[in-house]
């Protein structure tokens, strides 16, 4: 079972890293899940993840404060809107219903990100 948790933790870690660059994927939940799986399966991998220069602060800030830094909120919401508005109106060949779905998705993702406290 330990190896299954390590494989799953690594898979969620990769999704979390992709979430840094793709606004559709949430970064923090995947990193938190990865940390939980590593915590149960490999103290060494958990410690490496927590001490990581870029990924560790995501996990520690959220775990301790249940908050997202203002800079991360601004970047995340901006990228979500840029990407989904482009998908809704910049790509030809789809219906107005699909465009409305993209806008609704942008609203939902933004509301989810903004509902967390802001870490200053």
C-alpha positions in Angstrom: 0.0 0.0 0.0 2.9 2.3 0.7 4.0 2.3 -2.9 0.5 3.0 -4.1 0.5 6.1 -1.9 3.9 7.2 -3.2 2.7 6.8 -6.8 -0.5 8.7 -6.1 1.4 11.4 -4.2 3.7 11.8 -7.2 0.8 12.0 -9.6 -0.9 14.7 -7.6 2.4 16.5 -7.2 2.7 16.6 -11.0 -0.8 17.9 -11.3 -0.1 20.6 -8.7 3.0 21.7 -10.6 1.0 21.8 -13.8 -1.6 23.9 -11.9 1.0 26.6 -11.4 1.1 27.1 -15.2 -2.5 26.1 -16.2 -5.2 28.2 -14.6 -7.8 25.5 -14.9 -6.0 23.2 -12.6 -5.9 24.1 -8.9 -2.3 24.1 -7.4 -2.9 24.1 -3.7 -5.4 21.2 -3.4 -3.2 18.9 -5.4 -0.1 19.8 -3.4 -1.9 19.3 -0.1 -3.1 15.9 -1.3 0.4 15.0 -2.4 1.8 16.1 1.0 -0.8 14.0 2.8 0.0 10.9 0.8 3.8 11.4 1.2 3.3 11.9 4.9 1.6 8.5 5.2 4.0 6.7 2.9 7.5 8.3 2.9 8.8 10.8 5.6 11.7 11.5 3.3 9.5 12.6 0.3 7.3 14.6 2.6 10.2 16.4 4.1 11.6 17.2 0.6 8.2 18.5 -0.5 7.8 20.7 2.6 11.4 22.1 2.2 11.1 22.7 -1.5 11.9 26.3 -2.3 8.7 27.0 -4.4 6.2 24.3 -3.5 6.8 24.1 0.2 5.4 27.6 1.0 2.1 26.8 -0.8 1.6 23.8 1.5 2.8 25.5 4.7 0.9 28.7 4.2 -2.3 27.0 3.4 -1.9 24.4 6.2 -1.1 27.0 8.8 -3.3 30.0 7.8 -5.9 28.6 5.4 -5.1 31.6 3.2 -3.6 32.4 -0.2 -1.1 35.2 -0.7 -2.5 38.3 -2.5 0.0 38.0 -5.4 -1.1 34.4 -6.0 -4.7 35.3 -6.0 -4.2 38.2 -8.5 -2.1 36.0 -10.8 -4.5 33.1 -10.6 -7.7 35.0 -11.2 -6.1 37.0 -14.0 -4.9 33.9 -15.8 -8.2 32.1 -15.3 -10.1 35.1 -17.0 -7.5 35.5 -19.7 -7.5 31.9 -20.7 -11.3 31.3 -20.4 -12.3 34.5 -22.2 -9.9 33.6 -25.0 -11.6 30.2 -25.1 -15.0 31.7 -25.0 -14.6 34.5 -27.6 -11.2 34.1 -29.3 -11.8 30.6 -30.8 -14.1 30.3 -33.7 -16.5 27.5 -34.4 -18.4 26.9 -31.2 -21.8 27.8 -30.0 -22.8 30.7 -27.7 -23.7 28.0 -25.0 -20.1 26.9 -24.9 -18.9 30.5 -24.6 -21.4 31.0 -21.7 -20.1 27.8 -20.1 -16.5 29.2 -20.2 -17.6 32.4 -18.6 -19.5 30.5 -15.9 -16.5 28.4 -15.3 -14.3 31.5 -14.9 -16.8 32.9 -12.4 -16.9 29.7 -10.4 -13.1 29.3 -10.3 -12.6 33.0 -9.3 -15.2 32.7 -6.6 -13.4 29.6 -5.2 -10.0 31.3 -5.2 -11.3 34.5 -3.7 -13.3 32.8 -0.9 -10.1 32.0 0.9 -8.6 34.5 3.3 -5.8 36.6 1.9 -2.3 36.1 3.4 -0.4 39.3 3.7 
